[in-house]
Amino acid sequence: MIYGFQKVNNKLVELESYREASWVCLYPPFDPSELDEVAKEYDIPLDFLTDSLDIEERSRYEKDEETIFILLNTPILNDDDRVGEAIYITSPIGVVLIDKTIITISPKENPILEKFMDNKVKNFDPNDSKMFVIQIFEQTVYRYLDCLKKLNLKRNLIEQELYNSSRNEELKHLLRIEKSLVYFVNSLSSNDLLKMKIKRTDLLKISNLEEHSDLFEDIIIDNSQALEMSNVYTNILSGTMEAYASIVSNNMNLFINRLTIITIILMVPTVVASFYGMNLEYLPFSKNKYAFFIIIGFSIALGYGLITWVRRANKM
């Protein structure tokens, strides 16, 4: 769908015709003809719009005469909640700057754009296209930091459950978190390179605008912090899974050790009983009327002796 927005009396208003809007938002669900229509209306390359719908696209910017195209990756909740799938994935947002009009496009429903559409971003004005782009970067970083905090909290809760559980369910949840962090690390790295390149080339022409340039500097710092947090959480999670694998292996060794000891202890009385199961004439106590009780007592004594020996050996 094509939405057109304009700021009127400090309120964001949706217009009936997007052609009069300062912010044009292409938002799912899409009609293929809409992309061609917008590309022709604003005389921009169709690739700027179609590339923004590719989930695998990396963050970058392009320039075609006076038209600027910026693509950055943002975190969204994964629609696929199957076992083993990431909790969060990343989805691109395409931003096209044309004179006094800004066009945004996203392949999936995106909470960052929805925040702008609901006019929940402080000092948001689509007429100031440079600040609008910077605020999209800002909200993207905030979204990453928020998702990272939620993933870390979820990881801590699962770790507490792992201390008292040996189920595979917790490990599957940790795997989902790990996949999310991999997406975040790759996208944040790509976004960081994009922002540094935009700053170096002064693509937005904000070097002489103190408020804009200071905010953009802060966003670069926050993005680096989010990237560092992602790497730290990834390393912690990898260490946790390795430690848990070692604990499971150690517990398995202890279980096998105990099972072996029990088997040996039970084997001795079984050997004694097997001798008396032979059809032989001359066996000890064969003529004694208390032979059964003597043999049982002897077997119990041997078993108890083995238990005592094992206990002493473990204490050494």
RARA-V170817 format. One record per pair of residues at least 12 apart in sequence whose ideal C-beta (glycine too) atoms are under 7 Angstrom apart, sorted by the first residue. I is the first residue (numbers start at 1). J is the second residue. D is the distance in Angstrom with one decimal. If there is no record, write none. Layout:
i:I j:J d:D
i:I j:J d:D
This chain:
i:1 j:27 d:5.6
i:1 j:29 d:6.7
i:2 j:18 d:5.0
i:2 j:24 d:6.6
i:2 j:26 d:5.9
i:2 j:34 d:5.5
i:2 j:38 d:6.7
i:3 j:18 d:6.8
i:3 j:25 d:4.3
i:3 j:27 d:6.1
i:4 j:17 d:6.4
i:4 j:18 d:3.2
i:4 j:20 d:6.7
i:4 j:21 d:3.1
i:4 j:24 d:5.6
i:5 j:21 d:5.5
i:5 j:23 d:4.4
i:5 j:25 d:6.7
i:5 j:126 d:5.8
i:6 j:21 d:5.3
i:6 j:22 d:5.5
i:7 j:125 d:5.2
i:7 j:126 d:5.8
i:7 j:127 d:5.9
i:12 j:119 d:4.1
i:19 j:41 d:6.6
i:22 j:100 d:6.4
i:22 j:101 d:6.1
i:22 j:102 d:7.0
i:22 j:126 d:4.5
i:22 j:127 d:5.1
i:23 j:102 d:5.4
i:23 j:126 d:3.6
i:24 j:38 d:6.8
i:24 j:101 d:6.4
i:24 j:103 d:4.6
i:25 j:104 d:5.2
i:25 j:113 d:6.5
i:25 j:117 d:6.7
i:26 j:38 d:6.5
i:26 j:49 d:6.9
i:26 j:103 d:6.9
i:26 j:105 d:4.0
i:27 j:106 d:6.6
i:27 j:113 d:6.9
i:28 j:107 d:6.8
i:28 j:108 d:6.3
i:28 j:109 d:6.1
i:35 j:49 d:4.7
i:35 j:50 d:6.5
i:38 j:103 d:6.8
i:42 j:98 d:5.3
i:42 j:101 d:6.8
i:42 j:103 d:6.9
i:44 j:67 d:5.4
i:44 j:96 d:5.9
i:44 j:98 d:6.5
i:45 j:64 d:5.8
i:48 j:69 d:4.4
i:48 j:94 d:6.5
i:48 j:96 d:5.4
i:49 j:94 d:6.7
i:49 j:105 d:5.6
i:51 j:71 d:6.6
i:51 j:94 d:6.8
i:52 j:71 d:6.0
i:52 j:92 d:5.5
i:52 j:94 d:2.7
i:52 j:105 d:4.5
i:52 j:107 d:6.9
i:53 j:107 d:4.3
i:55 j:91 d:6.2
i:55 j:107 d:6.4
i:57 j:71 d:5.9
i:57 j:92 d:5.1
i:58 j:190 d:5.0
i:59 j:71 d:5.9
i:59 j:72 d:4.7
i:59 j:73 d:5.5
i:59 j:190 d:4.1
i:59 j:191 d:5.0
i:59 j:194 d:4.2
i:60 j:194 d:6.3
i:61 j:194 d:6.5
i:61 j:198 d:6.5
i:61 j:203 d:6.2
i:66 j:99 d:7.0
i:67 j:96 d:6.6
i:67 j:97 d:6.9
i:67 j:98 d:5.5
i:68 j:97 d:4.2
i:68 j:203 d:6.5
i:69 j:94 d:6.9
i:69 j:96 d:5.3
i:70 j:95 d:4.5
i:70 j:133 d:6.6
i:71 j:92 d:5.3
i:71 j:94 d:5.1
i:72 j:92 d:6.9
i:72 j:93 d:5.9
i:72 j:137 d:6.9
i:72 j:140 d:6.2
i:72 j:191 d:5.4
i:72 j:194 d:6.2
i:73 j:90 d:4.3
i:73 j:91 d:6.9
i:73 j:92 d:5.4
i:73 j:187 d:3.9
i:73 j:190 d:6.2
i:73 j:191 d:6.2
i:74 j:90 d:6.5
i:74 j:91 d:6.0
i:74 j:93 d:5.5
i:74 j:110 d:6.1
i:74 j:112 d:5.4
i:74 j:140 d:4.9
i:74 j:143 d:6.3
i:75 j:88 d:5.1
i:75 j:90 d:5.7
i:75 j:143 d:5.5
i:75 j:144 d:5.5
i:75 j:147 d:4.8
i:75 j:184 d:6.6
i:76 j:88 d:6.8
i:76 j:89 d:6.3
i:76 j:91 d:4.9
i:76 j:108 d:5.9
i:76 j:110 d:6.0
i:76 j:111 d:6.8
i:83 j:172 d:5.5
i:84 j:172 d:6.5
i:84 j:175 d:6.2
i:84 j:176 d:6.9
i:85 j:176 d:6.5
i:86 j:176 d:5.9
i:86 j:179 d:3.7
i:86 j:180 d:4.4
i:86 j:183 d:6.0
i:87 j:151 d:6.9
i:87 j:176 d:5.1
i:87 j:177 d:6.4
i:87 j:180 d:4.8
i:88 j:147 d:5.4
i:88 j:180 d:4.3
i:88 j:183 d:6.6
i:89 j:183 d:5.5
i:90 j:183 d:5.0
i:90 j:187 d:4.2
i:91 j:106 d:6.5
i:91 j:107 d:6.1
i:91 j:108 d:4.8
i:91 j:110 d:6.3
i:92 j:107 d:6.9
i:93 j:106 d:5.0
i:93 j:110 d:6.3
i:93 j:112 d:6.8
i:93 j:113 d:6.7
i:93 j:136 d:6.8
i:95 j:133 d:5.9
i:95 j:136 d:6.4
i:97 j:129 d:5.5
i:102 j:126 d:6.4
i:102 j:129 d:4.5
i:102 j:132 d:5.6
i:111 j:143 d:6.7
i:112 j:136 d:6.8
i:112 j:139 d:4.8
i:112 j:140 d:5.9
i:112 j:143 d:5.8
i:115 j:139 d:6.1
i:121 j:135 d:5.8
i:121 j:139 d:6.4
i:130 j:204 d:5.0
i:130 j:206 d:5.7
i:130 j:212 d:5.9
i:131 j:212 d:6.2
i:133 j:204 d:6.2
i:134 j:212 d:6.1
i:134 j:215 d:5.6
i:134 j:216 d:5.4
i:134 j:219 d:6.8
i:137 j:195 d:6.7
i:137 j:219 d:5.0
i:138 j:215 d:6.9
i:138 j:219 d:5.2
i:141 j:219 d:5.8
i:141 j:222 d:4.5
i:141 j:223 d:5.1
i:141 j:226 d:5.9
i:144 j:184 d:6.4
i:144 j:188 d:6.4
i:144 j:226 d:4.5
i:145 j:226 d:5.3
i:148 j:184 d:6.9
i:148 j:226 d:6.4
i:148 j:229 d:5.2
i:148 j:230 d:6.3
i:148 j:233 d:6.6
i:151 j:177 d:5.3
i:151 j:180 d:5.9
i:151 j:181 d:6.7
i:151 j:233 d:6.7
i:152 j:233 d:5.7
i:154 j:177 d:6.3
i:155 j:174 d:7.0
i:155 j:177 d:5.5
i:155 j:237 d:6.2
i:158 j:170 d:5.1
i:158 j:173 d:5.2
i:158 j:174 d:5.8
i:159 j:240 d:6.1
i:162 j:244 d:5.7
i:166 j:248 d:6.4
i:174 j:237 d:6.4
i:174 j:241 d:5.9
i:177 j:237 d:6.3
i:178 j:237 d:5.3
i:181 j:230 d:5.6
i:181 j:233 d:5.7
i:181 j:234 d:4.6
i:181 j:237 d:6.7
i:184 j:230 d:4.5
i:185 j:227 d:6.9
i:185 j:230 d:4.7
i:185 j:231 d:6.2
i:185 j:234 d:6.3
i:188 j:223 d:6.3
i:188 j:226 d:5.6
i:188 j:227 d:4.2
i:188 j:230 d:5.9
i:189 j:227 d:6.3
i:191 j:223 d:5.9
i:192 j:223 d:5.2
i:192 j:224 d:6.4
i:192 j:227 d:6.0
i:195 j:219 d:6.8
i:195 j:220 d:5.1
i:195 j:223 d:6.3
i:196 j:220 d:6.9
i:199 j:216 d:6.6
i:199 j:220 d:6.8
i:261 j:310 d:5.5
i:264 j:306 d:6.7
i:265 j:303 d:5.3
i:265 j:306 d:5.0
i:265 j:307 d:6.1
i:268 j:302 d:4.8
i:268 j:303 d:6.0
i:268 j:306 d:6.2
i:269 j:299 d:3.6
i:269 j:302 d:6.6
i:269 j:303 d:5.6
i:272 j:295 d:6.5
i:272 j:298 d:6.5
i:272 j:299 d:4.9
i:272 j:302 d:7.0
i:273 j:299 d:6.8
i:276 j:295 d:6.0
